[in-house]
Amino acid sequence: MGKDTFSDITGLPDDLGIGDDLARADQRASIHVDTRRYGKPVTVVDGLDLPTDELDALASILKRRLAVGGTVTDDGRIELQGEHGERLEGALRDEGFSVET
């Protein structure tokens, strides 16, 4: 058997993934609504410091959960079509993030 590696954050084995959950809880996601062309609302999630693959996965989870279209921008923001204030806030909290509106 291989030797376990331990998290610098928790001191527990990395296999448990607890350090990832704590790192998410330390991040504060900011939610606001922008207006695009023709007055269409877009809800923007900003302030997350995640690797691109994790940001893409989170965007996919949010889009599926809210049943909307959206994208991840080059500057690391998640943009979701429509206004989704409270529902989006609840979804982000369920994923382990702190939220400010």
Secondary structure, 3 states (H helix, E strand, C coil): CCCCCECCCCCCEHHHCHHHHHHHHHCEEEEEEEECHHHCEEEEEECCCCCHHHHHHHHHHHHHHHCCCEEECCCCCEEEEECCHHHHHHHHHHCCCEEEC
